[in-house]
Amino acid sequence: MPRVGLTPDRIVAEAAAVADEVGLDRLTLAAVAQRCRVSLPGLYKHVSGLEAVKRDVALLAIRELTDTLTRAAVGLTGRECLRAVSKAYRTYALAHPGRYAASVQAPTPGDQEYTLVSDQAVTVAAAALNGYGLEGSDLIHAIRMWRTVCHGLVSLETAGGFGLPESLDVTFDHLIDALDATYRDLGSRKVPS
């Protein structure tokens, strides 16, 4: 019989908290069961295994990050929007390193829910870049470039990869300024119809 108060949402929330505390690579079902105050066999009544829990943590993280980026972009366009969503991305990833790590995988082929959630994230990123006039392949490349810059800096930052005293905030601002200039250049190359 399922334990009262133990829901799929609670299990995912506890798993996400554990991942944030110890790292996604150290997430175990035993740690999740302990946080949920159930035995490991009791937890298995609600989950099919660690990979399923990690998938659900990824979905949670993508939804949270998408919501965070949406709120950051409201009322902004162009460079101001790019700066706001980039800062929101970095802030989220640094505040939730375990769940962020889960979110970076592409959907498994055939996982419709994961694909839908990921598509929503891409839609938000595309809307944030709307002011640059990018379309089609140029827009996809621009989104990839933005994600690479944000993820790269965050990954190095969380791994302790920057030892020099210069401000990472200034470095991040320079990276976003470089993206802004590139996007404006790409947008200006469009042939008017």
C-alpha positions in Angstrom: 0.0 0.0 0.0 1.4 3.4 -1.0 2.6 5.6 1.9 0.3 8.5 2.7 1.8 11.8 1.4 4.3 10.1 -0.9 3.5 11.3 -4.4 5.4 11.3 -7.6 5.9 15.1 -7.3 7.3 14.7 -3.8 9.7 12.0 -4.8 11.0 14.1 -7.7 11.3 17.2 -5.5 13.3 15.3 -2.9 15.4 13.7 -5.7 16.1 17.2 -7.1 17.1 18.4 -3.7 19.5 15.5 -3.2 21.0 16.1 -6.7 21.5 19.8 -5.9 23.2 18.9 -2.6 25.5 16.1 -3.7 25.5 16.2 -7.5 23.5 14.4 -10.1 26.2 11.7 -10.4 25.9 10.9 -6.7 22.1 10.8 -6.7 20.9 7.4 -5.3 17.5 6.0 -4.6 18.6 5.2 -1.1 19.2 9.0 -0.4 15.8 9.8 -1.9 14.1 7.2 0.2 15.8 8.6 3.3 14.6 12.1 2.5 11.1 10.8 1.9 11.3 8.8 5.2 10.5 5.5 3.6 12.5 2.3 3.1 14.2 1.7 -0.2 11.8 -1.1 -1.0 8.9 1.3 -0.1 10.3 3.8 -2.6 10.3 1.2 -5.3 6.6 0.9 -5.0 6.5 4.4 -6.5 9.5 4.4 -9.0 10.8 2.0 -11.6 14.5 2.9 -10.9 17.1 5.6 -10.7 17.1 6.4 -14.5 13.4 7.1 -14.3 13.9 9.4 -11.3 16.7 11.3 -13.1 14.5 11.7 -16.1 11.8 13.2 -13.9 14.3 15.5 -12.3 15.3 16.6 -15.8 11.7 17.4 -16.7 11.3 19.3 -13.4 14.4 21.3 -14.1 13.6 22.1 -17.7 10.1 23.3 -16.7 11.6 25.4 -13.9 14.3 26.9 -16.2 11.7 27.6 -18.9 9.5 29.4 -16.4 12.5 31.4 -15.1 13.5 32.4 -18.6 10.0 33.4 -19.5 9.7 35.6 -16.5 13.1 37.2 -17.2 12.1 38.0 -20.8 8.8 39.7 -20.1 8.6 43.1 -21.7 12.2 43.0 -23.1 13.6 42.7 -26.5 17.0 42.6 -28.2 20.1 43.1 -26.1 18.2 43.8 -22.9 16.2 40.5 -23.3 19.4 38.6 -24.1 21.1 39.9 -21.0 18.1 39.2 -18.8 17.5 35.6 -19.9 21.2 34.8 -19.8 21.5 36.1 -16.2 18.4 34.1 -15.3 19.9 31.0 -16.9 23.2 31.4 -15.0 21.5 32.2 -11.7 19.2 29.1 -12.0 22.1 26.8 -13.0 24.3 27.9 -10.1 21.4 27.7 -7.6 20.3 24.2 -8.7 23.5 22.4 -10.0 22.1 18.9 -9.7 18.8 19.4 -11.4 20.5 21.7 -14.0 22.9 18.9 -14.8 19.9 16.6 -15.4 18.4 19.2 -17.8 21.1 19.3 -20.4 20.4 16.0 -22.1 18.4 15.9 -25.3 15.2 13.9 -25.1 15.3 10.2 -25.7 13.7 9.4 -29.0 10.1 8.5 -28.4 9.8 10.2 -25.1 6.9 12.5 -26.0 6.6 14.3 -22.7 10.3 15.1 -22.6 10.2 16.2 -26.2 7.3 18.5 -25.5 8.9 20.1 -22.4 12.2 20.6 -24.3 10.3 22.1 -27.3 8.7 24.6 -24.9 12.2 25.6 -23.7 13.4 26.1 -27.2 10.3 28.2 -28.0 11.1 30.5 -25.0 14.7 30.8 -26.2 13.5 31.6 -29.7 11.1 34.2 -28.4 13.9 35.8 -26.3 15.9 36.2 -29.5 13.0 37.5 -31.5 14.3 41.1 -31.7 17.2 40.0 -33.8 15.1 39.0 -36.8 16.7 35.5 -37.0 14.7 32.7 -38.6 15.1 29.1 -39.6 18.6 27.7 -39.3 20.1 31.0 -38.2 17.7 31.0 -35.2 18.6 27.4 -34.3 22.3 28.2 -34.5 21.8 31.3 -32.4 20.0 29.4 -29.7 22.7 26.8 -29.7 25.4 29.5 -29.4 23.6 31.1 -26.5 23.1 27.8 -24.7 26.7 26.9 -25.3 28.0 30.2 -23.8 25.7 30.0 -20.8 26.3 26.3 -20.1 30.1 26.6 -20.7 30.6 29.4 -18.3 28.3 27.8 -15.6 30.0 24.4 -16.0 33.5 25.8 -15.6 32.3 28.1 -12.8 30.7 25.2 -10.8 33.8 23.0 -11.3 36.1 25.7 -10.0 37.6 26.2 -13.4 38.3 30.0 -13.0 41.2 30.9 -10.7 42.1 34.3 -11.9 40.8 37.3 -9.8 39.0 39.0 -12.7 35.2 39.1 -12.2 33.2 36.3 -13.8 30.3 38.6 -14.1 32.3 40.9 -16.3 33.4 37.9 -18.4 29.8 36.8 -18.7 28.8 40.3 -19.8 31.5 40.3 -22.5 30.3 37.0 -23.8 26.7 38.2 -24.0 27.8 41.4 -25.7 29.7 39.3 -28.2 26.5 37.2 -28.8 24.5 40.4 -29.2 26.9 41.7 -31.8 26.9 38.4 -33.7 23.1 38.1 -33.7 22.7 41.7 -34.9 25.2 40.9 -37.7 23.3 37.7 -38.6 20.0 39.5 -38.6 21.3 42.3 -40.8 22.4 39.8 -43.5 18.9 38.8 -44.3 17.9 39.7 -47.8 14.7 41.8 -47.8 11.8 40.2 -49.6 
